[in-house]
Amino acid sequence: MIVVKNRFHSKGFNVSRKLISLCLLLAVSGCSDATKKGPVTGTGESSPSTAAVVAHEAPVVKQEATEPPAVKPMESKPPTHVAADVKPEETPQPKDTPEKGLTKDEAFAQAQKLFQSNDLEGVVQVLEKALPGDPDDINLLLSLAQLTTRLASSDRSNPDFEKYLKAGKYVHQALRAHPEIAGNPAVRNLASGVLYNEACALSVDNQTDQAMKSLEEAVAFGYKDLTEMDQNKDLASVRALPAYAEFKTKAEEMLREQAELARIQIAKEVDELLSDNKPFDFNFELTDTDAKPITKADFAGKVLIVDVWGTWCPPCRAEIPHFVKLQKTYGEEGLVIVGLNQENAADDEAAVKLVQDFREKNEMNYRCALIGDDTLQQIPEFSGFPTTMFIDRTGKVRAKVVGLHDYEFLEAIVRKLLAEKIDGAEAGSNSDK
């Protein structure tokens, strides 16, 4: 399973703080339109890990905290998302294997093959076969909740409410089996959306009291879009309840309190991240995708974000709007963002076209350039895409983070570095580091 070192723990469990649960949905929807092979978790080999179908940016729970494994220099393109501690299965079983029950490892082996062929329904069916043998497994339950939600919403004009209810059942089952995970940010993020959809399904079925309870739980787990709640036709029967107005008032107050707590927690995490940072040199002299030279020295005196990513990578793509917003918001204050790409393409010309098409489609307001393994080798313990480096006005790498992150977290680092006052002479003299 994927594990990223973090500071969020829940009674002995270690869950990735920044690998947001929504990314698994992005991975499912993104494989067919971005890659032929579908970049997956692995260790550089072409075969994926058995758990990658579930572990790829899902809220993964481990009994023991572990460090990401060292990454060997990549030998060929495309790069793979490297952060797994599970060896690849050698012989994945085919989809139509007739067994009634499967072990978890067997299910993951079959599910990985189905995932690569974009058979999400088959993935869910296979993983469900493993559940009777391990009904309290957190990763299995949460992954099924997320995958089933994805299936339920595949036709947005006609959602499958029965699947929303099934996804809710998986979340409730996981929380009953391991109530200590309820405080984990990644689990809370998943639960908030799943329980909101469960409330919609119950409301449509006129189970209004139960729907209200699910809605209350969704907000308690962090569901924030109260405007959507007021407008969603599926919740009409809940809004007709006399208790809804009082619930809405309490929800608004709760969200204000949660936002303040989150702000405090993020500030603390950023302070710890910056203080724990181990300095290292990082430099680049490249040609960007517009055929113009781009070097780190160009940005002396600026706060620089370097995002190592690829258009093939679902969490990378999901994070792009955050960087676009940051550049728009803080560009005049001295922030510059540069994307450094490794792409799944036959040659550099094709790779440049992939990046340029993506930049245009997503209205990216910052520059990108292709990189080779020599650039990656400058990054200590490089462990996956995306990897983001924050470089201060003196040219020092002040923080390195891996995986998809909340906008608020990224913004907090940027604001911290922009607030630091450094004279121009010092900034210029350190721009090569």
C-alpha positions as CSV (number, residue, x, y, z in Angstrom):
1,M,0.0,0.0,0.0
2,I,1.1,3.6,-0.5
3,V,2.4,5.3,2.6
4,V,3.7,8.8,2.7
5,K,5.4,10.0,5.8
6,N,3.2,12.5,7.6
7,R,2.3,13.9,11.0
8,F,-1.3,12.7,11.2
9,H,-1.8,9.6,13.4
10,S,-4.8,8.0,14.9
11,K,-4.2,5.6,17.8
12,G,-1.4,3.6,16.1
13,F,-2.8,4.0,12.5
14,N,-0.9,5.9,9.9
15,V,-2.9,7.4,7.0
16,S,-1.6,9.6,4.3
17,R,-2.7,13.2,5.1
18,K,-2.2,14.6,1.7
19,L,-3.3,11.7,-0.6
20,I,-6.9,13.0,-0.9
21,S,-9.5,10.3,-1.4
22,L,-11.0,12.0,-4.4
23,C,-7.9,11.2,-6.4
24,L,-8.9,7.6,-6.8
25,L,-12.0,8.8,-8.7
26,L,-9.7,11.0,-10.8
27,A,-7.4,8.0,-11.5
28,V,-10.4,5.9,-12.7
29,S,-11.7,8.6,-15.0
30,G,-8.3,9.7,-16.2
31,C,-6.6,6.5,-17.3
32,S,-8.4,6.2,-20.7
33,D,-7.9,9.8,-21.7
34,A,-4.3,10.4,-20.6
35,T,-2.4,7.2,-21.0
36,K,-2.5,3.8,-22.8
37,K,-0.9,1.9,-20.0
38,G,-2.2,3.9,-17.1
39,P,0.6,4.9,-14.7
40,V,0.2,3.0,-11.5
41,T,2.0,2.4,-8.3
42,G,5.1,0.4,-8.6
43,T,8.8,0.3,-8.3
44,G,10.0,1.1,-11.8
45,E,8.9,-2.2,-13.3
46,S,6.2,-2.4,-15.9
47,S,4.0,-4.6,-13.7
48,P,1.9,-2.7,-11.0
49,S,1.5,-3.7,-7.4
50,T,-1.5,-5.8,-6.5
51,A,-2.8,-3.0,-4.2
52,A,-2.3,-0.2,-6.7
53,V,-5.9,-0.2,-8.0
54,V,-7.1,0.6,-4.5
55,A,-4.1,2.3,-3.0
56,H,-3.6,4.9,-5.8
57,E,-4.4,8.0,-3.8
58,A,-7.1,6.4,-1.7
59,P,-7.1,6.9,2.1
60,V,-4.8,4.1,2.9
61,V,-4.4,2.8,6.5
62,K,-1.3,1.1,7.8
63,Q,-0.8,-0.5,11.2
64,E,2.8,0.7,11.3
65,A,4.4,3.9,9.9
66,T,6.9,3.2,7.2
67,E,9.2,5.3,5.1
68,P,8.7,5.4,1.3
69,P,11.2,3.1,-0.4
70,A,14.2,4.5,-2.2
71,V,13.6,5.1,-5.9
72,K,16.0,3.9,-8.5
73,P,16.7,6.2,-11.4
74,M,14.0,5.7,-14.0
75,E,15.3,3.7,-16.9
76,S,12.5,4.4,-19.5
77,K,9.4,6.5,-20.1
78,P,6.7,6.8,-19.0
79,P,7.5,7.3,-15.3
80,T,5.5,5.3,-12.8
81,H,4.1,6.6,-9.6
82,V,6.5,5.1,-7.1
83,A,5.5,4.8,-3.5
84,A,4.5,1.2,-2.9
85,D,5.8,-1.3,-0.4
86,V,4.0,-4.3,-2.0
87,K,5.7,-6.5,-4.6
88,P,3.9,-6.9,-7.9
89,E,1.8,-10.1,-8.4
90,E,3.3,-12.3,-11.0
91,T,0.1,-13.9,-12.3
92,P,-3.0,-11.8,-12.0
93,Q,-6.1,-14.0,-12.3
94,P,-8.5,-13.2,-15.2
95,K,-11.8,-11.5,-14.7
96,D,-14.0,-14.5,-15.3
97,T,-12.4,-16.7,-12.6
98,P,-15.3,-18.7,-11.2
99,E,-14.3,-18.8,-7.5
100,K,-17.0,-17.6,-5.0
101,G,-14.6,-16.2,-2.5
102,L,-11.1,-14.6,-2.8
103,T,-8.4,-13.7,-0.5
104,K,-7.6,-10.0,-0.4
105,D,-4.3,-10.5,-2.3
106,E,-6.1,-12.6,-5.0
107,A,-8.8,-9.9,-5.3
108,F,-6.2,-7.1,-5.7
109,A,-4.4,-9.1,-8.4
110,Q,-7.5,-9.6,-10.4
111,A,-8.7,-6.0,-9.7
112,Q,-5.5,-4.5,-11.0
113,K,-5.9,-6.2,-14.4
114,L,-9.5,-5.0,-14.6
115,F,-8.5,-1.5,-13.5
116,Q,-6.0,-1.3,-16.4
117,S,-8.7,-2.2,-18.8
118,N,-11.0,0.4,-17.3
119,D,-13.5,-2.2,-16.1
120,L,-14.5,-0.5,-12.9
121,E,-17.6,-2.6,-12.4
122,G,-15.4,-5.7,-12.6
123,V,-13.0,-4.2,-10.1
124,V,-15.8,-3.7,-7.6
125,Q,-17.2,-7.2,-8.1
126,V,-13.8,-8.7,-7.5
127,L,-13.0,-6.7,-4.4
128,E,-16.4,-7.6,-3.0
129,K,-15.5,-11.3,-3.2
130,A,-12.7,-10.6,-0.7
131,L,-14.9,-8.8,1.8
132,P,-16.5,-11.8,3.5
133,G,-13.1,-13.2,4.3
134,D,-11.9,-9.9,5.8
135,P,-15.0,-7.8,6.6
136,D,-13.2,-5.3,8.8
137,D,-10.3,-4.5,6.5
138,I,-10.2,-0.7,6.4
139,N,-8.5,-0.3,3.0
140,L,-10.9,-2.7,1.4
141,L,-14.0,-1.1,2.8
142,L,-12.9,2.5,2.0
143,S,-11.8,1.5,-1.4
144,L,-15.1,-0.2,-2.2
145,A,-16.9,2.9,-0.9
146,Q,-15.0,5.1,-3.2
147,L,-15.2,2.9,-6.2
148,T,-18.9,2.3,-5.8
149,T,-19.5,6.0,-5.5
150,R,-17.7,6.5,-8.8
151,L,-19.9,3.9,-10.4
152,A,-23.0,5.5,-8.9
153,S,-22.2,8.9,-10.4
154,S,-20.9,7.7,-13.8
155,D,-24.2,9.0,-15.4
156,R,-24.6,12.3,-13.6
157,S,-28.1,12.8,-15.1
158,N,-29.2,9.5,-13.7
159,P,-27.3,8.5,-10.6
160,D,-27.5,5.0,-9.2
161,F,-29.0,5.6,-5.7
162,E,-28.7,2.0,-4.7
163,K,-24.9,2.2,-5.2
164,Y,-24.8,5.4,-3.1
165,L,-26.5,3.5,-0.4
166,K,-24.0,0.6,-0.7
167,A,-21.1,3.0,-0.6
168,G,-22.5,4.5,2.6
169,K,-22.8,1.0,4.1
170,Y,-19.1,0.4,3.5
171,V,-18.1,3.7,5.2
172,H,-20.4,2.9,8.2
173,Q,-18.9,-0.6,8.4
174,A,-15.3,0.8,8.4
175,L,-16.1,3.3,11.1
176,R,-17.8,0.7,13.3
177,A,-14.9,-1.6,13.0
178,H,-12.3,1.1,13.5
179,P,-13.8,4.2,15.1
180,E,-10.4,5.6,15.7
181,I,-10.0,6.5,12.0
182,A,-12.9,9.0,12.2
183,G,-10.4,11.8,13.0
184,N,-8.2,11.1,10.1
185,P,-8.4,13.9,7.4
186,A,-8.3,11.6,4.4
187,V,-11.0,9.3,5.9
188,R,-13.1,12.3,6.8
189,N,-12.8,13.7,3.3
190,L,-14.1,10.4,1.8
191,A,-16.8,10.0,4.4
192,S,-18.2,13.5,4.0
193,G,-19.0,12.9,0.3
194,V,-20.2,9.4,0.6
195,L,-22.5,10.2,3.4
196,Y,-23.9,13.3,1.6
197,N,-24.7,11.0,-1.4
198,E,-26.3,8.5,1.0
199,A,-28.5,11.3,2.3
200,C,-29.6,12.1,-1.2
201,A,-30.5,8.5,-1.9
202,L,-32.4,8.1,1.4
203,S,-34.3,11.4,0.7
204,V,-35.3,10.3,-2.8
205,D,-36.6,7.1,-1.2
206,N,-38.6,9.2,1.3
207,Q,-36.6,7.9,4.3
208,T,-36.4,11.5,5.5
209,D,-35.4,11.0,9.1
210,Q,-32.6,8.7,8.1
211,A,-31.6,11.1,5.3
212,M,-31.3,13.9,7.8
213,K,-29.1,11.8,10.1
214,S,-26.8,11.1,7.1
215,L,-26.7,14.7,6.2
216,E,-25.8,15.7,9.8
217,E,-23.0,13.1,9.7
218,A,-21.7,14.4,6.3
219,V,-21.4,17.9,7.7
220,A,-19.8,16.6,10.9
221,F,-17.2,14.9,8.7
222,G,-16.5,18.1,6.8
223,Y,-19.1,18.5,4.0
224,K,-19.0,22.2,3.2
225,D,-21.3,23.0,0.3
226,L,-24.4,24.2,2.0
227,T,-25.5,26.0,-1.1
228,E,-25.6,22.7,-3.0
229,M,-27.5,21.2,0.0
230,D,-30.1,23.9,-0.3
231,Q,-30.5,23.5,-4.1
232,N,-30.2,19.8,-4.7
233,K,-33.6,18.5,-5.8
234,D,-32.8,15.0,-4.3
235,L,-32.9,16.6,-0.8
236,A,-36.3,18.2,-1.2
237,S,-38.0,15.9,1.3
238,V,-35.3,16.6,3.9
239,R,-35.6,20.4,3.4
240,A,-39.3,20.1,4.1
241,L,-38.6,18.8,7.6
242,P,-39.2,21.3,10.4
243,A,-35.8,20.5,11.8
244,Y,-33.9,21.4,8.6
245,A,-33.7,25.2,9.4
246,E,-32.1,24.6,12.8
247,F,-29.8,22.0,11.3
248,K,-28.7,24.5,8.6
249,T,-27.9,27.1,11.3
250,K,-25.8,24.6,13.3
251,A,-24.1,23.4,10.2
252,E,-22.9,26.9,9.4
253,E,-21.6,27.4,12.8
254,M,-19.8,24.0,12.7
255,L,-18.2,24.8,9.4
256,R,-16.8,28.1,10.8
257,E,-15.3,26.2,13.7
258,Q,-13.9,23.5,11.5
259,A,-12.3,26.1,9.2
260,E,-10.6,27.9,12.1
261,L,-9.3,24.6,13.5
262,A,-8.1,23.6,10.0
263,R,-6.3,26.9,9.6
264,I,-4.5,26.4,12.9
265,Q,-3.6,22.8,12.1
266,I,-2.3,23.7,8.7
267,A,-0.2,26.6,10.1
268,K,1.3,24.2,12.6
269,E,2.0,21.6,9.9
270,V,3.7,24.1,7.7
271,D,5.9,25.4,10.5
272,E,7.0,21.8,11.2
273,L,7.5,21.1,7.6
274,L,9.8,24.1,7.1
275,S,11.7,23.5,10.3
276,D,12.2,19.8,9.5
277,N,13.4,20.4,6.0
278,K,16.8,19.0,5.0
279,P,18.4,21.5,2.6
280,F,19.5,20.2,-0.8
281,D,20.7,21.8,-4.0
282,F,18.4,21.9,-7.0
283,N,19.0,23.6,-10.3
284,F,17.7,23.5,-13.8
285,E,18.6,25.0,-17.2
286,L,16.1,23.8,-19.7
287,T,14.0,24.8,-22.8
288,D,10.3,25.3,-22.0
289,T,7.5,23.9,-24.1
290,D,7.3,27.2,-26.0
291,A,10.9,26.6,-27.1
292,K,12.3,29.4,-24.8
293,P,15.1,29.0,-22.3
294,I,14.1,28.7,-18.7
295,T,16.5,28.4,-15.7
296,K,16.2,28.6,-12.0
297,A,18.4,31.7,-12.1
298,D,15.7,33.5,-14.0
299,F,13.6,33.7,-10.8
300,A,16.2,35.0,-8.4
301,G,14.5,37.0,-5.6
302,K,11.2,35.2,-6.3
303,V,9.4,32.5,-4.3
304,L,9.4,29.6,-6.7
305,I,7.3,26.5,-6.8
306,V,8.7,23.7,-8.9
307,D,6.0,21.0,-9.6
308,V,7.4,17.7,-10.9
309,W,4.5,16.2,-12.7
310,G,3.0,14.5,-15.8
311,T,-0.2,14.8,-17.8
312,W,-0.6,11.1,-17.4
313,C,-0.8,11.3,-13.6
314,P,-4.3,11.8,-12.1
315,P,-3.2,13.4,-8.8
316,C,-0.9,15.7,-10.8
317,R,-3.7,16.8,-13.0
318,A,-6.0,17.3,-10.0
319,E,-3.5,19.7,-8.4
320,I,-3.0,21.9,-11.4
321,P,-6.0,24.2,-10.6
322,H,-4.5,24.9,-7.2
323,F,-1.3,26.1,-8.9
324,V,-3.2,28.1,-11.4
325,K,-5.1,29.8,-8.6
326,L,-1.9,30.4,-6.6
327,Q,-0.1,32.0,-9.6
328,K,-3.1,34.2,-10.3
329,T,-3.5,35.2,-6.6
330,Y,0.2,35.7,-5.6
331,G,2.0,36.4,-8.8
332,E,2.2,40.1,-8.2
333,E,3.6,39.5,-4.8
334,G,6.6,37.5,-6.1
335,L,5.4,34.0,-6.7
336,V,6.5,32.0,-9.8
337,I,5.5,28.5,-10.6
338,V,7.3,26.2,-13.0
339,G,6.1,22.7,-14.1
340,L,8.7,20.1,-14.9
341,N,7.3,17.2,-16.9
342,Q,8.1,13.6,-17.6
343,E,5.6,12.3,-20.2
344,N,4.3,9.1,-21.7
345,A,5.2,9.9,-25.3
346,A,7.2,8.4,-28.2
347,D,9.6,11.4,-28.3
348,D,10.1,14.9,-27.0
349,E,8.1,16.5,-29.8
350,A,5.1,14.4,-28.9
351,A,5.6,15.0,-25.2
352,V,5.7,18.8,-25.8
353,K,2.4,18.6,-27.7
354,L,0.8,16.6,-24.8
355,V,1.9,19.3,-22.3
356,Q,0.9,22.2,-24.6
357,D,-2.5,20.8,-25.3
358,F,-3.0,20.2,-21.5
359,R,-1.9,23.7,-20.7
360,E,-4.2,25.3,-23.2
361,K,-7.2,23.2,-22.2
362,N,-6.7,23.9,-18.5
363,E,-5.7,27.6,-18.9
364,M,-2.4,27.1,-17.2
365,N,-0.8,30.5,-16.4
366,Y,2.8,29.3,-15.9
367,R,5.5,27.7,-17.9
368,C,6.5,24.0,-18.2
369,A,9.5,22.1,-19.5
370,L,10.4,18.5,-20.1
371,I,13.0,16.9,-17.8
372,G,15.1,13.8,-17.8
373,D,16.2,11.5,-15.1
374,D,19.2,13.7,-14.3
375,T,16.8,16.3,-13.0
376,L,14.9,13.8,-10.8
377,Q,18.2,12.6,-9.4
378,Q,18.8,16.0,-7.8
379,I,15.8,15.4,-5.6
380,P,16.7,13.3,-2.5
381,E,14.6,10.2,-1.9
382,F,12.3,11.0,-4.9
383,S,9.3,8.8,-4.3
384,G,6.5,9.7,-6.7
385,F,4.6,12.1,-8.9
386,P,3.7,14.8,-8.2
387,T,6.6,16.1,-6.2
388,T,6.5,19.8,-5.3
389,M,9.4,21.9,-4.1
390,F,9.1,25.3,-2.5
391,I,12.1,27.5,-3.1
392,D,12.5,30.8,-1.2
393,R,13.8,34.1,-2.4
394,T,17.4,33.1,-1.7
395,G,17.1,30.1,-4.0
396,K,17.0,27.5,-1.2
397,V,14.7,24.6,-1.3
398,R,12.6,25.1,1.9
399,A,10.2,22.3,1.5
400,K,9.5,19.2,-0.6
401,V,6.1,17.4,-0.5
402,V,4.8,14.4,-2.4
403,G,1.3,13.8,-3.7
404,L,-1.9,15.8,-4.1
405,H,-2.4,18.5,-1.5
406,D,-5.3,20.8,-0.5
407,Y,-5.1,24.3,-1.8
408,E,-5.1,25.7,1.7
409,F,-2.0,23.8,2.6
410,L,-0.1,24.9,-0.5
411,E,-1.2,28.5,0.0
412,A,0.0,28.5,3.6
413,I,3.5,27.6,2.5
414,V,3.5,30.2,-0.2
415,R,2.2,32.9,2.2
416,K,4.9,32.0,4.7
417,L,7.7,32.3,2.2
418,L,6.4,35.5,0.6
419,A,6.2,37.1,4.0
420,E,10.0,36.6,4.6
421,K,11.9,39.8,3.8
422,I,15.2,39.2,2.1
423,D,17.4,41.9,0.4
424,G,18.0,41.7,-3.3
425,A,21.8,41.1,-2.9
426,E,21.3,38.0,-0.8
427,A,18.6,36.7,-3.1
428,G,20.7,37.1,-6.2
429,S,23.8,35.6,-4.6
430,N,22.0,32.3,-3.7
431,S,20.0,31.9,-6.9
432,D,22.0,28.9,-8.0
433,K,21.1,26.7,-5.1
